[in-house]
Amino acid sequence: MPAETESPPGPARPEPVTETDLRRAAWASSLGSALEYYDFALYSLASALIFSELFFTDADPAVGRILAFATYFIGFAVRPLGGLFFGSLGDRIGRKQVLLITILLMGCASALIGVLPTYDSAGVWAPLLLVLLRMVQGFGAGAEQAGAATLMTEYAPRRRRGFFASLPFLGIQLGMVTAALVFFLLLIPSEDIVHGWLWRVPFLLSVVLIGVAIWMRLGMRESPSFRTLEAREKVEDKPLRTLLRRSRRSLLIGIGLRMAENGGSSIYQTLAVSYVVTVALSEVDSPGPIGAISLVFAAAVGAVTVPVAGLLTDRFGRLPVYRGFAVLQLVLAVPAWWVMSTGHVVATVAVLSVCLGVGVWGMFGAQGALLPELFGAAHRYAGVSVAREFSAVVAGGLAPLVGAVLLSAFHDSWVPLALYVVVLTVITLLTTFVTPETRGRDLDAETDAVPGEVR
């Protein structure tokens, strides 16, 4: 039986979406997200645990940590450029073609990190090449998740759109679990992996994910909404210009919604792991695996939370669910960082699992359909890309760097880090009160969901 579709009125009606189409789109979107988050979780773990020794050998340990997180931030800094370029391209040539290009860029850059020379063998060229590949990785990632969310939202049946739009984000859990497990398994036999070749293995494994994801995407059909635009001859030549002229309020709302989610994700995945390993558990023998295994448990919790959050948005609306998970993150911020500061291993793993797996990824799952539904059909890909990636710089990319500076300035105190989470979460909570409810919106509409936009 065909899945329920968004059938446009009039003769410009695309072929119906079958269950096979829907499943293939879900798998193709999820595998792309898995590769992106495998790459970024891998890089965040490497930044927290080994990159300062591999690429910034001559620096003081605290300075090396800051420099390693600075390269992490560079990947986020170029993501808006990728979002602008590929988001606009996706609204002009289609979602499918752009998603093939972005996955190639991300995967190849990640694999090449695995063959880089270190500082000991190449000197200053080693960190420079690392920065270059990080920029390529970030440029490709700038429209990957936005494209996956847009594609799946446009494929999904109206009444189950929240659930199906959350499925690509399950790939994030898969990517994170894979990256964390690989690091964990490497750290078990030898925590001092920086003096051998083992640290290269996780990056080289990106080649496998690239191959599977490309195979899935080549057999995928274009999204129904874009096919409708083509049939109606409504595809815009300059969607980015239209977006910036008509959708400024929608963009600001999208950025505000992501401050808690993206900032919290980056803080707990990268900064908290670094804090736990280098400060709170500094007296524990072999603390490195604890940071990696914490992310494995968190991702396992998130794998349940994400689709449940999507289901809840279909039943209760996008905003109540999103707001509820933001409140949870706000309530947990201070006690969570206090628990991590105690150096208790089991409690640390548990609190990271709840903060990241429930609070952060609950917002992530609720966001799957919400962001694409905010924008009109002809500039949706660009709108989601720009909103996601500019917030990723302001909230996610800066978070570990700011946190590392705060740790240095306040003598490894956890209090400023907890307050940092509180500030980001309050911004998101305030944003939810100026965001329109988008559940059930017609995705073929050319106007945004936000009322009062300038036309």
RONU-382625 format. One record per residue: z, x, y of N, C-alpha, C in turn. Coordinates in steps of 0.02 Angstrom, whole numbers, plus 50000, padded with zeros to 5 digits. Each point is the difference from the previous one (the first is absolute). Example, Ala and Ser with C-alpha at 12.3 -4.5 7.8 and 13.67 -1.06 7.14 Angstrom:
# RONU-382625
503905066049716500004995550059500005004550060499644998250053500035004250059500374996150055
***
This chain:
# RONU-382625
500005004249940500004995850060500005004450062499624998350052500015003950061500674999450034500215005550032500614999950040499864996150063500534997350030499944996450063499735004650054499544997850040499705004150051500054996850067499905004050052499974997650069499274998350014499784994049988499304998250007499854998050071499565003550034499834998450068499574993750003500044996450053499574994150007499285002150010499544995349986499305001250015499655003949945499395002050011499595003249949500205007249986500355003350046500165007149990500615000649956499914998949935500555000049953499895005449948500475004849993499925005349951500094997449929499775003849952500134998249930500754999849987500224995449958500724999349988500295006249967500645001250014500355005649970500254997949931499815003749949500234998549932500665003649986500324998149946500625003449980499875007449987499425001549971499825007049988499955003950065499674997050050499955003150066500695001450029500444995049994500665000550029500415005549967499955000349933500375005249964499745007050017499345000650002499715006650015500185002250071499994995450048500195001750068500735002250003500434996549962500715001850000500105007049971499665001449944500075006749970499715005450045499424998750028499685005050043500425001550061500284994850031500425000950058500645003749982500304998149943500635003049980499935007449983499455001749966499895007149982499895004350061499654997350051499915003750062500665001250035500424994850002500665000850030500435004949959499914999949934500375004749958499815007250017499355001250009499795006850018500275002050068499964995450049500245001750066500745001749998500394995849967500725001350000500205005549952499615001249949500115006049960499935006250044499465000150039499895005650045500565000850051500194994350031500485000550054500725000949974500164996949944500665001149970500055007249976499465002549972499975007049978500125004750059499644998650054500065004350058500704999650031500284993950001500684999350029500515003649958499954999649934500465003649956499915007550008499375002250003499875007250008500265002450068499934995950052500265001950066500755000749998500324995449964500735000149997500285005649957499625001949947500285004449949499715007049996499345000950013499715006649985499555002950053499694995850044499495002750045500275005250049500634999450019500275004950047500015007049969500105000349934500015006549966499295002549985499544995449989499325001949982499585002150060500064996350055499545000950056500335002450065500675000150001500355002250061500555004949980499805005049962500485004649969500405003850051499715002050056500345004350048500484996250045500004993449997500414996050046500724999349974500464999050046500684998249982499984993549960500444998949950499964994049958499984993550039500424999450052500004993950040499344999250038499745005550026499364999850035499434998649951500045002949941499504998849949499974992649980500594996849996500024992949985499654995950054500135001850063499684996550056499255001149999499775006249986499295001449998499664996249942500344999649943499714996449943499924992650017500504997150033499954993050020499494999150057499895005250039499494999550052499304999349968499875003649945499364999149966499954993049969500574997449978500024993149975499814995250056500255001250059499854995750058499265000450019499705005949994499305000850019499554995249961500164999049936499624995349960500034993050029500584998150026500074993550032499664999850068500005005750034499725000250068499254998650000499655002149947499274998849998499834993449968500494996749970499854993649967499734994750048500254999550062499694995150045499265001450013499815006450002499295001650008499604997549941500275001149939499674997349941499994992450000500554997050024500024992750004499494997350048499935003250059499514997950048499295000649973499855005849970499325001349976499834995649940500415000449948499844996449938500134992550006500494998050040500124992950010499404996750032499745003250052499404997450033499415000049952499935005349961499465000549952500054994449947500624998649979500104994749949499814993150025500054998950065499794993650028499254999750012499675005849996499275000150011499605000449935500245004049952499615000949938500344996949939500624997850008500344996849944500615003949977500464996349969500645003049977499885004849942499584998149952499915003849939499755007150013499485000750041499705006650012500505004850032500384997550048500485004250035500565002149952500214995649957500545001749953499785005449951499365000449985499755005449958500045006750037499835000050063500015006150040500715002650010500464995550017500685002150015500355002949940499884997249941500345002649941499755006949981499365001350013499735006749987500325005250046500064998350064500305004750048500725001649982500394994849985500715001149985500095004149937499654998049947500095003349936499785007250000499435001350030499745006950003500465004650041500264997450056500455004150041500645001649962500264995149964500625001149962499895005149944499444999449965499855004749946499925007150026499695000750059499895006750028500655003350022500514996050018500665002950016500265003949940499824997549941500235003349938499695006849987499485002050038499705006649990500105004550062500414997850047500115003950061500385006549985499845005350036500435006049997500654998750037500525003649982500644999450034500055005150057500544999550038500105004650057500055007249976500305001149942500085006849975499335003349985499504996049981499355002949982499484999650055500074995350046499474999150052500275000150070500655000750008500285000350067499924993450038499835000550064499974994150043499444995249979499505002449963499464995649977500264994549953500525001449964500264995249952500244993650035500465000450050500204993850034499434996850039499535004050026499434997150037499564995849954499875002649940499604996249952500374993849976500655000649993500414994249981499944994550053500055002050063499944995250055499314996750000499485003949988499324997349999499924994749945500235001649940499934995249945500444993950012500585001150030500434994350017499664995350049499635002850047499634996050049499444995949965499645003249954499484996449963500314994449959500555001549968500364995049960500214994150043500285001550058500224994750045499424996050029499455003350014499424996550027499734994949951499975001949936499774995349949500504994449988500645001750002500524995049988500074995050057499695001650058500084995850058499734993049992499574998949950499744993249990500044997849928500325003949957500034998349929500444993849987500625000350021500444994349988499784993950039499765001050061499764994450040499424996649965499545004049972499434997249965500214996449936500475002949963500234996849939500344993350015500425000050052500354993750019499504994850025499525002150040499504995450027499574997149944499765004449956499584997849945500354995049955500635001549982500364995749953500194993450033500175000250064500164993850036499394995550003499415002950012499394996150004499764997549932500195003349947499824997849933500474994549975500624999950021500524996049968499934992550014500214995749953500044992950013500504998650057499864994950040500414998750060500744999149984500164996049950500704998449986500375005749966499645005149975500325005649965499835006650035499814999650062499765005950036500555005250009500614997850014500555004850009500125004249938499984996749941500105003649938499445004949986499374997750003499445004449984499935005750051500154998550063499955005350051500545005249992500544998449965500525005049987499835004649942499534998049957499865004049940499755007050015499565001050051499815007050014500595004550014500544997250026500585004150016500405001849938499864996849943500295002349938499725006949982499395001350022499725006649990500425005450034500324998050054500445004750035500585002149956500284995149965500555001649954499755004649944499414998349974499725004249947499885007250024499715000650060499885006650027500645003950013500514996550026500635003450014500375002049936500014995449951500335001749937499665006049968499335000050000499645005549969500155006650035499985000050067500135006150038500725002549988500484995350003500705002049992500145002449929499714996649950500105002149930499705006949987499415001150028499685006649990500445005550030500254998850061500445004950031500655000849959500274994549978500625000249961499915004049936499454998849964499875003549938499885007550012499715001750056499895007050016500655003550020500454996350032500625003050023500515000849944499934996249946500475000549944499995007049969499415002549978500005006749970500135005650050499794999050061500075005450049500014997150070500584999950032500024997550069499645004850047499965006349980499665005050042499255000149984499674994350011499304999549981499545003150052500285002150057499575002650053499725006949985500285003549951499765006749986499505000249942499784994349978499504999749947499434995450020499674997249950499424995650012500174992749989500614998549976500174993249981499964995150060500155002450060500004995450057499294997350014499495003549975499314997950012499794994049956500324999349943499794995049951499994992950029500534997750035499994993150025499414998650045499815004850042499444998950046499344999849962499925004249950499375000249962499904993549959500554996749983499954993849962499684994350040499935000950065499674994950041499294998549976499695005049968499314999249977499954994249950500504999149958499994994649951500014993250034500444999250049500054993650036499364998650038499695005250029499374999050036499484997049955499915003049941499484997649954500094992849979500624998149983500134993149978499894995150057500255001750060499944995450057499284999150021499605005350000499304999450019499624995649950500145000949936499674996049948500164992650011500624998450016500194993050011499664997250062499965003950052499734997450064499244999449999499675004149960499274999449997499794993449970500404997349955499834993649968500264993950036500305000950058500314994550037499514996850048500034993550009499584996550049500325000350069499584999150051500254999750069500444993850009500455000250049500474994550010499634993750023500264994049982499684993750020499944999250075500515002050038499974999050073499465004350031499915006249977499475004150028499324997449980499924997549939499374997149979499844993750041500524996350019499904994250043499765002150069500315005350027499785002650065499265002149998499815003449945499315002149994499534993949996500204995049960499574994149993499924996250066500525000150040499984996550065499735004550056499855006249982499765004950049500515000950057500645000549979500545000850048500335006949997499705004649962500275006849996499905003350068500545002850028499975002950067499775007249998499605001950049499775006950006500565004650024500454997350042500545004050029500674996349992500244999549938500624996349988500615003150034500005006650008500575003250031500064998050074499444999650034500014997850070500264992950006499774995749955500254993149999500754999849987500225004049953500715000249982500425002050059499815005450035500405002550055499984995350061499474996150005499954995350056500374993549986499984997649938500264993449985500674999949963500185005649969500554999749952500585004650017500115001350063500545004650018500694997449979500114993550009500654997249980500095000349924499474998549964500045000449926500155007149978499685004950032500135007049983500725002050013500264998050057500705001650017500484996749951499854993949980500424996649950499985003849934499405001949978499935003749937500395006550002499965003650055500375006350007500754998749999500234995050035500714998450002500274998049932499614996249962500224998049933500095005949953499625005350012500025005749954500525005350019500334999350056500475005250020500565000949948500294994549978500545000449950499735001949932499454997049981499735001249933499735007149993499545002050044499705006649993500505005550018500384998950053500515004950018500525000849946500244994349974500505000249946499735003449938499374998549983499695003149941499985007650007499785002350057499945007250010500695003350002500474996850032500685002850006500325000749931499964994749960500345000249935499635004249948499335000150004499625004049951500035007450014500015001950063499935007050018500655002950029500224997050055500585002850034500644999449959500104994149969500604999049959500015004749940499425000949969499965004649943500175007150022499735002150056500155006750026500745000650017500284994950032500715000150019500445000549938499854995949950500405000049939499985006849965499405002949995499925006249963500295006050037499895000350067500195006050037500684999550034500264994050009500644999250035500534996849955499904993749983500524996349964500155002949931499485002249965500095002749932499895007549997500105003350056499865007250002500455004049953500594997249982500465003549955499864998449927499544995449988499854998049931499475004849971500095001949937499505004249967499364996049990499445003050018499334997049991499954993050030500084999350066499964993450031499294997350006499495004349995499314997950011499794993949959500125000049932499794994249960500334993550021500595000350032500344993850020499594996350052499715003750047499584996750051499404996749968499685003449953499414997249968500174993949958500545000449961500174994449956500234994050041500285001150059500204994550044499384995850018499445003450014499394996450017499714996449940500105002649940499774996549940500364993449993500665000050007500394993849995499814995250056499935002650060499824995850057499334996649989499515003949975499344997249988500014994749945500425001149950500064995049946500284993550028500495000450044500274994050033499464996850044499645004250037499474997550044499444996649963499865002249938499474996949961500164992749984500634998349998500214993049991500034996550068500265003450050500104996950066499344998050033499495004249997499384998850037499674993449980499854998849936499684993649983500464994050011500655001049990500474994550012499984998250074499995005050044499964998650072499354996350017499445002049968499374996550011500044992749978500304998849942500094993149976500434995950048500545003150025500444996450045499644998150065499555004250024499644998350061499534994149989499744999249940499584994249985500414993650000500625000549983500424994049995500354998450066500285005250032500424998850059499695002150066499425003349998499685002550060500095007550007499545003150037500025007350007500615002450040500134996650056500515002650046500724999549975500224994449971500694999849976500155005449948499525001249956500105005149948500015007050031499535001350044499975006650033500655001350038500224994950037500615000850040500615001149956500024996649943500575000849955500075007149974499455003049980500035006949976500175004950056499784998650061500175004350057500764999750014500284993949995500724999350010500385004049947499764999849938500325003849947499995007550016499445002550023499965007150018500495001750056500054995650049500465001150056500725000349976500194995449957500694999749975500175006249958499525002649963500135005649955499975006850034499715000550060499865006650029500605004650004500534997850032500595004450010500365001349934500184994949960500345001649937499595004349953499334999150000499585003949955500035007550017499945001650064500025007150019500705003049989500514995950008500685002549986500075001749926499754995649957500035001249928499625006449982499405000950029499625006149985500365006250024500394999450053500355005950027500595002249956500234995549954500585001749958499835005049945499355000649984499815004749947500094997349931500124993449993500084996949934499304998549972499835003249944499314999749975499794992949981500404996749959499814993249976499964995250058500485000350046499994995650058499405001350045499815006350006499425001850041499364997049970499915000749935499414997249967499994992450008500584996849992500044992750005499844997650070500275003350051499914997650068499285001150023499695005549980499305001050017499554994849965500194998349939499614995049963500024993250035500574998250027500064993550033499675000150069500155005250040499725000350068499245000450000499735004349957499285000849997499674994649957500284999049940499694995449953500044992750018500524998050037500084992950018499874999050075500375003550043499934998850071499315001850027499795006249989499365002350027499424996549966499995000149933499424997449964499994992449996500564996850015499984992850008499584998250061500095003750055499574998950059499285001749984499905005249961499325002149982499644994549962500344997149950499704994649962499844993950042500454998450046499904994250044499445001350050499865006350013499505001950050499294999749974499914999849934499345000549970499504995250030500174993650003499554995050029500114999150074500595001450024500174998550070499565003750050499925006649991499605003850048499264997950001499674999549942499304997750002499934993050030500484995649988499954993250026500084999650075500265005250030500085000050073499335000550037499485002949967499385001750035499424995649978499524999350046499384996449986499575003849950499544996449967499625002849944499575006050020499684999750059499505005150017500315006750020500645000150017500335006450017500665000949962500054996849942500625000249962500175006949973499505003349969500125006649971500235004850055499665000050056500195004450055500694998250027500144993650005500654997850026500585002349956499934999049934500545002149954500065007650000499445003550001500015007350000500365002850061499814997550059500305002650062500754998350003500184993949983500714998150001500405004149952499745000949939500365003849950500075007450019499465002950023500015007350008500325002350065499954996150053500365002050060500764999249989500204994949964500714999449983500215005649953499545002249956500175005449954500155006550036499675001250056500145006050040500684999350035500084994450034500604999150041500634999349957499954996349946500594998749958500045004849941499475000249959500045003949938499915007450008499475002050035499855007150004500525004050038500264997050053500505003650040500705000149969500134995149956500694999249976500295006349967499665003149952500305006049970500085005750050499525000850045500045005450050500594998850047500044993850026500564998350044500665000749963500014997749938500615000549961500215007249988499525004549986500165007049990500295003150063499724998150058500275002350064500704997450012500114993549983500674997150009500515003549955499815001549939500455003549955500195006850028499525003450027500145006650030500434999450062499844995150043500364999250063500714997649991500124995849949500674997149989500345002949939499805006049982500355003849948500054996249934499434997449978499934996649936500404993549995500154996950057500344993549999499524994549979500254995249961499594994449976499974994350051500454999850048500054994350047499374998950041499715005250031499384998850038499434997449957499985002049936499474997749956500084992549985500624997949990500124992849988499824995950062500185002550059499834996550062499254999750011499655005149978499275000150005499704994249961500254999049939499774994349959500164993450034500594999550030500204993850034499524998450057499845004950041499564998850057499314997649977499705003249951499354998049975500024992949973500544998349965500054993349969500094994650052500375001450052500104995050054499334998550034499605005150010499334998950030499604995049958500015001049934499624995549956500294992950001500664999449999500304993350001499814996250063500015003450057499794996750062499274998049997499585004149969499294998449995499884993749959500404998949948499894994149958500074993550039500365000150055500104993850039499434998650048499525004650006499414998650041499365000049958500095000049934499445000149953499874992949974499384997650001499854993449973500025000049924500174994349971499974999349928499264999449979499795004049951499295000349982499854997249931500504997749963499884997549933499474994450000499515000549956499494994849994499445000450051499985005250040499495000650052499305000749971499504997250034499305000649981499755007150016499845003649948499805007050010499295000850025499614994750001499335000450029500014998750076500584998350027500054998850072499865006450038499674999350057499835005950040500545001950050500474995450012500545001350048500625002749965500435003350037500635002549973500504994349993500535001449962500534995149991500464999550061500015005350040500445000250058499704995750055500354994850024499734995850052499965003550067499534997950040499975002450069499665006750009499635002449947499635006250008499444999250050499855005550036499444999950048499345000149962499544995650016499354999649965499455002950042
***
